[in-house]
Amino acid sequence: MIRAPLAGTPPGDASAPVLAIVHDLLWAHAVPADGLEHVTLRPAEHGLYAFFFLRAPSDADALLSTRAVLDRSRSPLASLGYWAADPFR
């Protein structure tokens, strides 16, 4: 499991519809090679936390897959007022 912060300052709180859109957006930008099995979102003080559950041979590979999904999702996330903080920190 990798916890990746999605910082953001969209208007209002992250409502259920926004969480559903971000969830679907992350899935839409994952590819089979990422090994993504499940993603869960939780509101945070300044954005969201995305919890990625991945099938990967090592923690390093799971981090790389998480970064790849977030990189591919960058533009659509930005359109919703979110940006991915580096999960490697």
N, C-alpha and C positions, 0 to 999 in steps of 0.2 A: 504494500500500500504506500502510495506517495501522496502527501498533502501539499497541494499547490495553492498559494494565495492568488486570488484574482482581485486586485485592487480596483477601486472604482468610486466614483462619486455621482452615480446616476441619481436623478431626482427621486425622492421617496425611498422607502425600504425595498429590499428585494422581495417582491411578492411571489406567490406561487407561480403565476404565469411567467414571470421573468426567470425564475429558477428553472422552469420547464424548458424555456427557450434556450437558456445557456446549456442545460443538460443535453438537449438535442443537437445543439451546435457543436459541442465537443464530440459527440458520437459521430456526427456527420463528417468531421475532419480527421477521424481515426481511420487507419488502414489496418488490414489484418496483421501485418508485420509488427504493429505496435503491441499486440497481445492484450489489448484492453478487454477486460471482462465485465467491469462494472465501474460506474462513476456516480458519486453522490456529491451534492452541493449543500453547503450550510452557510447561512448568512454570518458575516463577521462584522466587526465594528466599522471597518472601512472597505467593505466589498464582500467578497465571498471566499470560502475555502472550497476547493475542489479536491475530493479524495478519489484518487485513481487506484483501482485494483487491477493489476496487470499480471499476466503470465510472462515471466522473464527469467532467464538463467541466473541473473545476479541483480543486486541492488543498483549497480551502475547502469545496467541495461534498462532497468525499469525507469530510472531517472532520464535516460536518453529518450526513451519512448514517450515519457510524459512531456519532455521539452519539445519533441517533434509534434505532438498533438497540439500543444499550446502555440507553437510557431505557426502551424497551418491555420489555427483559429484566430490569429492575431487581428486581422481586419474585421471579421464579423463581431468579435468581442468588443472591439473599439466602437463599433457602431451602436452597441448597447451601453457604452460608458465604462467598460471594464478593460483592464490590461493585465496580462499575466506577469506576476513577479517571478523572479528566478527560483525554481524549486530546488536548486542546488545549494542555496544558502542555508 
